[in-house]
């Protein structure tokens, strides 16, 4: 189910978050982790195919099971934009911006490089550049799903959407 191989699922860049075993500082819930989440990514200006080209991906998702931060944060929702050079063998490599709306109404904006490769999961660090946890970094682990339709899409008109799971943790 999670074959980030072709990680075409690049876009969601995964937009976000994954567990990290270092004590967190203040960001994703401040000093916390979100153990579970899902996302869907969509290529808005084409599809991932066999020829490398720049694509813009959007992602939407949910974070759950958040602990270690303010008691009133139990989860959140997020949207992301990932601009990446992409093809089926190197699904996405480029900057991502992710906006998180926490369950208590607070927001955070994360930014940084997000290189999705065929090896999964994709693990990366994004900076919290605005809002709750500003100045912290978030370690994200994203597993992109791979389906038979995606493999066919790579050989045909391109892969335009996919899903995945993720988790995240903050640290200084």
Backbone bond lengths (Angstrom), bond angles and torsions (degrees), N, CA, C in turn:
res aa  C-N    CA-C-N  psi(-1)  N-CA   C-N-CA  omega(-1)  CA-C   N-CA-C  phi
1 X - - - 1.434 - - 1.518 109.70 -
2 X 1.316 119.95 -41.76 1.451 120.92 178.26 1.511 108.00 -104.17
3 X 1.254 118.05 99.13 1.444 121.01 177.96 1.491 108.33 -121.37
4 X 1.232 119.80 72.10 1.429 120.30 -176.95 1.487 109.50 -60.27
5 X 1.313 117.04 7.01 1.442 120.96 -176.99 1.496 108.30 -42.59
6 X 1.244 114.82 -70.30 1.435 119.98 -178.41 1.488 107.24 -80.11
7 X 1.222 114.17 9.22 1.431 124.48 177.37 1.491 112.35 11.31
8 X 1.222 115.90 31.53 1.442 119.11 179.63 1.493 105.83 -51.78
9 X 1.165 112.91 -20.99 1.422 120.98 178.46 1.489 109.10 -67.00
10 X 1.205 115.05 21.73 1.420 122.08 -177.86 1.488 113.48 -53.31
11 X 1.208 116.81 -46.89 1.424 121.85 -170.95 1.481 114.29 -48.26
12 X 1.210 114.56 -64.60 1.438 117.11 -174.53 1.472 108.69 -45.91
13 X 1.205 109.04 -6.19 1.402 114.81 172.33 1.428 103.24 31.09
14 X 1.000 75.02 22.37 1.354 89.87 171.91 1.410 105.52 46.00
15 X 0.698 99.37 30.05 1.366 109.76 171.37 1.449 109.17 7.61
16 X 1.130 132.09 -43.20 1.421 114.11 -179.04 1.486 122.23 -159.04
17 X 1.062 121.49 163.92 1.411 144.88 159.64 1.503 124.50 34.74
18 X 1.324 113.82 139.21 1.421 118.64 178.95 1.492 111.94 -157.66
19 X 1.319 116.12 162.83 1.448 118.69 -173.40 1.510 113.20 -71.01
20 X 1.297 113.49 148.37 1.448 120.13 -179.64 1.506 105.38 -142.65
21 X 1.299 118.47 138.25 1.450 117.22 -173.86 1.511 114.94 -89.42
22 X 1.298 118.88 14.97 1.451 121.04 175.04 1.519 108.12 -93.36
23 X 1.302 118.27 141.92 1.450 118.78 177.48 1.523 109.31 -56.74
24 X 1.298 115.74 138.10 1.450 120.18 -175.83 1.513 112.18 -87.68
25 X 1.282 114.44 163.72 1.448 119.75 178.71 1.500 108.03 -99.87
26 X 1.297 117.74 -101.84 1.443 115.93 179.75 1.500 108.64 -146.29
27 X 1.254 116.87 102.74 1.444 119.85 178.31 1.471 110.04 -163.78
28 X 1.103 126.78 -97.91 1.442 130.26 -168.00 1.423 118.06 -64.19
29 X 0.903 166.68 16.90 1.436 135.52 18.26 1.487 103.87 -60.48
30 X 1.303 115.15 138.64 1.453 118.87 -178.94 1.499 110.76 -43.18
31 X 1.283 114.01 126.94 1.450 120.94 178.01 1.502 111.16 60.23
32 X 1.275 118.38 31.80 1.449 118.37 -174.63 1.507 114.93 -133.58
33 X 1.311 112.81 -175.92 1.459 120.94 178.45 1.530 109.12 -133.82
34 X 1.307 114.58 156.10 1.459 121.50 170.76 1.519 104.56 -123.09
35 X 1.323 115.87 111.15 1.458 120.75 -170.59 1.521 114.27 -77.01
36 X 1.321 118.15 -23.35 1.465 120.51 -175.41 1.518 111.17 -139.61
37 X 1.305 114.31 152.10 1.449 119.92 175.85 1.509 110.74 -177.24
38 X 1.314 115.20 163.69 1.463 121.61 176.67 1.512 108.08 -135.48
39 X 1.328 114.81 158.46 1.453 119.65 176.33 1.517 110.20 -149.43
40 X 1.314 115.30 162.25 1.470 123.46 171.68 1.512 105.95 -130.47
41 X 1.330 116.03 133.00 1.452 121.35 176.54 1.521 109.49 -113.16
42 X 1.327 115.72 153.04 1.459 121.74 179.58 1.527 108.97 -141.53
43 X 1.313 116.41 132.51 1.463 121.49 173.08 1.526 106.19 -83.80
44 X 1.325 116.76 119.15 1.463 119.41 -172.40 1.529 113.97 -90.39
45 X 1.299 117.75 -11.70 1.461 119.68 -175.27 1.526 112.49 -134.30
46 X 1.303 116.66 42.20 1.462 121.28 -179.14 1.506 109.84 136.48
47 X 1.303 116.17 -159.46 1.456 120.60 179.23 1.515 110.41 -141.57
48 X 1.315 115.77 161.50 1.459 121.07 177.31 1.517 108.01 -77.30
49 X 1.304 116.24 120.37 1.457 121.59 -179.38 1.513 111.16 -128.56
50 X 1.307 115.97 -159.35 1.464 120.45 -177.18 1.535 112.78 -83.23
51 X 1.324 118.53 -16.40 1.463 121.78 -179.61 1.522 109.52 -102.04
52 X 1.332 118.26 127.53 1.469 120.31 179.58 1.532 112.01 -64.36
53 X 1.321 116.13 135.48 1.464 122.04 172.87 1.531 108.75 -160.14
54 X 1.317 115.31 163.98 1.467 120.60 -178.81 1.523 109.53 -80.50
55 X 1.326 115.10 130.21 1.463 121.44 177.78 1.520 109.34 -128.32
56 X 1.319 115.33 153.46 1.460 121.73 171.55 1.519 107.04 -107.79
57 X 1.327 115.11 128.68 1.453 121.85 178.98 1.526 108.45 -115.30
58 X 1.308 116.24 142.79 1.455 120.44 169.53 1.519 106.99 -115.08
59 X 1.300 115.87 154.22 1.458 119.55 177.56 1.515 109.12 -141.50
60 X 1.299 115.00 150.84 1.459 122.63 174.42 1.515 106.74 -135.17
61 X 1.323 116.20 146.89 1.452 117.91 -178.88 1.511 113.47 -166.49
62 X 1.317 112.87 -179.82 1.459 122.65 -177.50 1.524 108.16 -131.59
63 X 1.328 115.84 141.00 1.463 122.67 173.69 1.517 107.59 -113.38
64 X 1.342 116.49 137.33 1.458 121.06 -179.50 1.523 110.33 -134.42
65 X 1.317 113.86 170.24 1.464 121.32 174.83 1.522 111.48 55.60
66 X 1.339 115.91 46.61 1.457 121.52 179.25 1.525 109.19 -85.53
67 X 1.319 116.45 131.59 1.462 122.53 -179.75 1.528 109.36 -140.11
68 X 1.324 115.54 165.24 1.448 120.93 174.77 1.512 114.65 86.73
69 X 1.305 117.30 -3.13 1.462 121.24 177.97 1.504 109.25 -113.17
70 X 1.327 116.94 -157.74 1.465 119.16 177.08 1.528 110.07 -55.99
71 X 1.325 115.98 141.02 1.465 120.14 -177.39 1.513 113.38 -57.58
72 X 1.313 116.78 -27.32 1.459 118.67 -176.76 1.534 113.13 -83.82
73 X 1.327 118.65 2.05 1.466 120.72 175.94 1.528 108.14 -103.29
74 X 1.319 114.96 113.12 1.467 120.67 177.93 1.517 111.80 -114.04
75 X 1.331 116.21 -13.00 1.454 120.88 -178.66 1.511 109.93 -179.80
76 X 1.312 115.33 -163.97 1.452 119.87 179.01 1.515 110.79 -177.80
77 X 1.308 114.47 177.03 1.463 120.90 174.50 1.519 107.16 -123.78
78 X 1.330 117.07 157.92 1.449 119.05 179.53 1.519 111.64 -146.49
79 X 1.327 113.85 156.89 1.458 122.75 171.66 1.521 106.59 -130.57
80 X 1.315 115.88 148.80 1.451 119.32 -179.15 1.514 112.04 -142.29
81 X 1.329 115.49 156.01 1.458 122.55 173.47 1.517 107.25 -129.73
82 X 1.316 115.71 126.16 1.465 122.77 -176.05 1.524 107.53 -127.43
83 X 1.317 117.00 119.45 1.462 121.40 176.59 1.521 106.35 -106.12
84 X 1.343 116.18 121.00 1.461 118.22 -170.29 1.521 112.58 -146.46
85 X 1.319 114.56 149.54 1.458 120.90 166.77 1.528 103.91 -76.31
86 X 1.321 116.47 130.55 1.453 118.44 -171.28 1.522 112.66 -143.67
87 X 1.316 114.78 142.36 1.461 123.24 166.42 1.522 106.37 -157.48
88 X 1.310 117.72 171.34 1.466 120.67 -172.36 1.526 113.75 -64.39
89 X 1.317 118.29 -24.24 1.463 120.08 178.73 1.518 112.26 -89.53
90 X 1.316 117.86 -22.88 1.465 124.98 176.42 1.527 106.39 -134.43
91 X 1.333 116.54 80.83 1.462 121.95 -168.64 1.515 118.03 -53.29
92 X 1.314 119.63 -38.80 1.463 118.33 179.86 1.517 110.24 -169.78
93 X 1.315 115.05 131.88 1.451 120.11 177.74 1.515 107.36 -145.02
94 X 1.314 115.75 107.17 1.453 119.87 -179.92 1.511 111.07 175.17
95 X 1.323 117.07 178.79 1.462 121.46 -176.26 1.527 112.74 -72.73
96 X 1.339 114.22 149.25 1.464 120.40 176.82 1.524 109.19 -131.29
97 X 1.319 115.89 147.66 1.460 123.46 171.98 1.521 106.34 -126.02
98 X 1.333 115.68 130.28 1.460 121.12 -178.37 1.525 109.14 -127.76
99 X 1.325 116.06 129.94 1.461 122.20 175.97 1.521 108.90 -108.52
100 X 1.338 115.77 126.12 1.465 121.97 -178.15 1.525 108.97 -112.03
101 X 1.320 116.48 133.07 1.464 123.01 171.75 1.528 105.92 -109.82
102 X 1.331 116.60 110.51 1.462 121.74 -177.85 1.525 111.10 -77.89
103 X 1.317 115.40 159.70 1.472 121.21 -177.60 1.522 113.14 -62.57
104 X 1.330 118.92 -17.39 1.463 121.31 177.74 1.533 112.22 -94.76
105 X 1.346 117.64 5.22 1.455 121.28 178.56 1.519 114.82 94.46
106 X 1.333 118.08 -11.99 1.471 122.00 177.03 1.528 108.92 -71.12
107 X 1.341 116.11 161.58 1.463 120.89 177.72 1.522 110.28 -129.93
108 X 1.322 115.15 158.98 1.468 123.06 173.88 1.517 107.65 -141.63
109 X 1.325 116.22 145.19 1.474 121.33 173.25 1.529 107.09 -119.37
110 X 1.333 114.76 127.53 1.456 122.04 179.67 1.521 109.15 -114.69
111 X 1.336 116.38 144.89 1.460 120.54 177.89 1.517 109.56 -145.71
112 X 1.336 114.50 155.89 1.449 119.89 174.68 1.510 111.60 157.68
113 X 1.326 115.78 -178.92 1.462 120.28 177.55 1.524 109.69 -73.48
114 X 1.319 116.48 145.97 1.467 119.93 178.11 1.523 108.33 -140.73
115 X 1.335 116.82 90.62 1.466 120.22 179.43 1.523 111.44 -93.10
116 X 1.313 116.50 110.81 1.458 121.19 177.34 1.530 107.04 -94.38
117 X 1.319 115.53 126.34 1.462 120.09 178.59 1.519 108.92 -116.32
118 X 1.314 115.90 -177.25 1.458 119.25 178.73 1.512 111.13 -73.94
119 X 1.316 117.68 -21.98 1.461 120.30 178.44 1.518 108.65 -81.72
120 X 1.315 116.86 130.82 1.449 121.90 -178.60 1.512 110.52 -121.73
121 X 1.304 118.91 152.22 1.450 125.56 6.52 1.526 110.98 -79.23
122 X 1.334 114.75 165.77 1.460 121.54 171.82 1.522 106.09 -87.47
123 X 1.325 116.12 126.60 1.465 121.19 179.97 1.518 107.48 -124.84
124 X 1.310 116.31 130.11 1.449 119.92 179.97 1.514 112.09 -155.29
125 X 1.318 114.60 172.23 1.459 121.86 -179.05 1.517 109.13 -121.25
126 X 1.320 116.08 130.02 1.454 122.11 176.07 1.528 109.04 -116.93
127 X 1.329 115.85 147.40 1.460 122.12 177.41 1.524 109.37 -86.93
128 X 1.337 117.20 139.60 1.459 121.14 172.08 1.526 105.26 -86.98
129 X 1.340 116.37 106.43 1.459 121.30 -172.56 1.529 113.20 -97.01
130 X 1.331 117.16 -11.14 1.462 119.29 -179.82 1.529 109.00 -159.96
131 X 1.319 115.45 150.67 1.456 120.58 175.11 1.513 113.48 83.01
132 X 1.321 114.94 -157.19 1.459 122.60 -177.83 1.522 110.26 -55.32
133 X 1.314 116.73 124.81 1.459 121.02 178.68 1.509 115.26 84.68
134 X 1.334 117.84 9.35 1.461 120.81 -178.40 1.529 110.19 -49.16
135 X 1.332 115.62 134.54 1.458 121.45 -178.70 1.517 113.31 95.48
136 X 1.314 117.91 -10.92 1.462 121.96 178.65 1.529 109.95 -92.76
137 X 1.293 115.00 172.46 1.459 121.46 174.58 1.522 108.42 -122.37
138 X 1.328 115.67 150.69 1.458 121.49 -178.83 1.519 108.55 -122.54
139 X 1.297 115.48 127.51 1.468 121.53 176.50 1.520 106.78 -92.19
140 X 1.327 117.20 123.68 1.460 122.74 -176.01 1.513 110.19 -118.06
141 X 1.306 115.45 138.36 1.460 121.36 173.16 1.522 106.81 -122.61
142 X 1.321 115.53 121.03 1.466 120.65 -178.10 1.521 109.55 -124.91
143 X 1.307 115.78 131.10 1.464 123.05 174.93 1.511 107.87 -108.48
144 X 1.315 116.13 114.95 1.455 121.28 179.63 1.527 109.28 -89.71
145 X 1.306 116.28 132.71 1.465 120.90 178.48 1.520 110.38 -77.12
146 X 1.321 115.27 146.00 1.454 121.08 176.00 1.523 107.35 -124.47
147 X 1.310 115.22 130.81 1.461 120.39 -179.76 1.526 109.33 -121.99
148 X 1.318 117.85 161.56 1.470 120.37 176.15 1.528 111.76 -58.11
149 X 1.330 117.08 -33.69 1.458 120.41 178.89 1.530 111.30 -62.49
150 X 1.329 116.19 -34.63 1.462 119.94 179.34 1.526 110.88 -67.12
151 X 1.302 116.14 -40.91 1.463 119.63 178.64 1.522 109.36 -62.31
152 X 1.318 116.43 -44.11 1.458 120.48 176.15 1.519 111.68 -62.31
153 X 1.323 116.99 -38.35 1.457 121.46 178.61 1.512 112.21 -62.88
154 X 1.322 116.74 -38.07 1.462 120.30 178.47 1.522 110.78 -61.86
155 X 1.284 116.13 -35.16 1.459 120.28 -178.66 1.521 112.26 -87.39
156 X 1.328 116.13 -7.37 1.467 120.23 -177.37 1.512 112.11 -121.11
157 X 1.335 115.84 -118.68 1.465 122.16 -173.34 1.526 114.35 -80.15
158 X 1.310 118.21 -5.92 1.459 121.63 -179.80 1.509 112.49 106.95
159 X 1.318 115.28 155.61 1.460 122.20 179.67 1.524 107.16 -94.32
160 X 1.325 116.88 124.93 1.467 120.97 -174.61 1.521 114.70 -110.42
161 X 1.325 118.56 -15.34 1.462 119.16 -178.37 1.518 110.21 -156.60
162 X 1.325 115.27 160.12 1.459 120.54 178.33 1.521 109.45 -169.68
163 X 1.301 115.57 179.46 1.467 121.85 -176.98 1.511 109.75 -135.62
164 X 1.309 115.63 171.85 1.449 119.97 177.83 1.515 111.60 -172.36
165 X 1.329 113.75 -179.93 1.459 121.98 178.31 1.525 108.16 -123.15
166 X 1.336 116.19 155.78 1.440 119.09 179.36 1.511 111.96 -154.86
167 X 1.331 113.71 168.18 1.452 122.25 173.48 1.529 106.51 -148.25
168 X 1.352 117.79 166.74 1.463 119.08 -176.54 1.516 111.74 -157.05
169 X 1.328 115.19 158.50 1.465 121.70 176.26 1.519 108.71 -149.59
170 X 1.317 116.96 150.83 1.458 121.57 179.06 1.511 110.96 -102.46
171 X 1.315 115.47 155.37 1.462 122.45 174.78 1.517 107.66 -160.55
172 X 1.312 117.04 163.96 1.469 121.36 179.16 1.501 109.58 -82.78
